[in-house]
Amino acid sequence: MDESTTERPRNECTQLQGRKVNPEGKAVFITGCDTGFGNAAAEQLHDYGFHVYSGCLVPELNGGRQLQKLEKKGRMKVLQCDVTKWKEIRACSQYITDDLSKNNLELWAVMTNAGK
């Protein structure tokens, strides 16, 4: 079995900066997931077992499309999020708030990575 594609058990604790964190029931929102650090962080945190809301400027291209493949596992959601547009920020906020409530999740972290 290829370990690079093997997902950790969802209830296994993950060590982040020396702390053991159980990802069960925890969600993170990351902006700037189209490429680079944001994309890598979204994929890694998903692999650790967190629910991930990935904000992408253009979800249909590049990294957004790659992350959409992970949506089938049920813990990844790719969202249209241009942080320079208040309407898109509000839409993401509302979607995440509703989804957290519906799935009994806590928003554990927000990573504001988007920028120009």
Secondary structure, DSSP 8 states (H G I E B T S, - for coil): --GGG----TTS-EEETTEEE--TTEEEEES-TTSHHHHHHHHHHHHHT-EEEEEESSTTSHHHHHHHGGGGGTSEEEEE--TT-HHHHHHHHHHHHHHHHHTT-EEEEEE-----
